[in-house]
């Protein structure tokens, strides 16, 4: 059984047209369909607030918060993904310590862009970080053909 959570909110994108909740749900469903193991997935708006989310049966409870934090970080940082942010700050503990305390430095958060405008993000947690990130990127491409 998959638990789906959503609210009436939108991502902005596709030539400034709002992305419908159905598109955020499509991203969630794409991650769930492609995941080789149980994960949690969060789709956030450009402020890092949840639009849609799911936790697959068997996913560890902490994957929910991890996926949320990955999406939040990807939405609010200046990096295009949590992987990019990790590389940016890996040798600078002072810079890492200066970030928003809800930021995470785990792979699996990917920002969504309309041109150069950040319009939202996806966070996936439950598998190795590289797999989480691949699932997020593939789901963005599948769920939002305009991105």
N, C-alpha and C positions, 0 to 999 in steps of 0.2 A: 504494500500500500504506500502510495506517495502522498505526502502532506504538502498541499499547495497553499501558499499565502499570497494575497495580493491586496492592493488598495487602488482606489481610483486616482491614479497619478500617471504622468506620462514622461517619457524621455522626449527631448526636443531633437529633431534631426530631419534629414531628408529635405534639404532646402527650407529649413525652419518650420516644417510641418511637424506637429506632435506625433510621436510614435505611439500607436495605440497599445493599450494594455495587452491586447491579443498578440502583439509583436513581442512584448516582453515575455509573455507566457510561452511563445514559440521558442525563444532562447532557452528558457527553463526546460521545456520539453525536449529540445535538441540535446541538451547536456544529459538529461536523464536517459534518453534513448541511446546515446553513444557511450555512456560511461561503462567501462569494463568492471566496475565495482561500485559499491554504494558511496554516494557523495551528497553534499548539500550544495545548492547553487542559489545565488542572490543576484538579481538584476536591480541596479540602482539608477537613480536619476543623476544629474550632474552635480548635485550637492551630496551624493552618497546616501540618499534616503531610499528605502526599499520601494520597488514597484511590483516585483513578483519574486517568489522564492519557492523552493521545494527541498525537502529532505527525503532521500530514498530510504526505504526499509533497510535496516542493517547499518546505516551510517552512524558513526559515533556521535554522541550528542554535541561534542565540542566542535564538530564540523560546521554546525549552524553559525556559531559566533565567528569562527575562522572565515567562512565564506562571506559573511556580512562585512567583516573588517577588511578583507581583500577587496571587495567591491567599493567600500568606502574609501580606502586608500587610493585605488585606481581612479576614482572619481575626483578626489580632492588634491592629490599631489600633482606636481608638475611633470611627472614621468608618465609614459604611455602604458606602463604595466608595472606591477610590483617587481617583476624581474629586473626591469630597467632601474627602478628605484634602488633595489639591492645593490646593483653594480655602482650606482652613483655614490652611495654612502658607505660602501663596505670598508673603506680604509679610513673613515672619519667618524669615530665614536661620538665626538662632540656634535656633529651635524645630526647623527641618528638620534641623539638624546634631545635635540631641539624640535623634533617633529611633534605633531598632534599625538597625544597619547593613545588615540584609538587606531593610529596607523599600524600596519603590520608589515613585516619584512619577509613574508613567506610568498613563494611563487603561487600564481593562480588568480591574480587580479588583473583584469585587462580593461583599459578605458575604451569607450566607443566614441568615435569622432565623426562629425559631419564636416568634411574638408579639414580645416585646422581647428574647428570648434569642438571642444569636449562636450558631449551631450549625455553621457552616462557611463555605466561600467557593468562588468560581470565579475563575480567572484565565485570560484569553485574550490571546494575543499573535501578531502577524503582519500585522495590518492597521492602519489608522489607529485611534488609541485610542478614538474615539467608536464605531467599528464593533465593535471588540473588546468594549467594554462592552455594547453592544446585544446582541451574540451571547450574552454571559454571562447577561444578564437574561432574555432569551427562553428560553434553555436551562434556567435555574432554574425558570421557570414551567412548561415542558414536562416536565422530568424529575422534578419533585417537586411534585405537585399539591397537597400539604398545605402548601406554603410560600406 
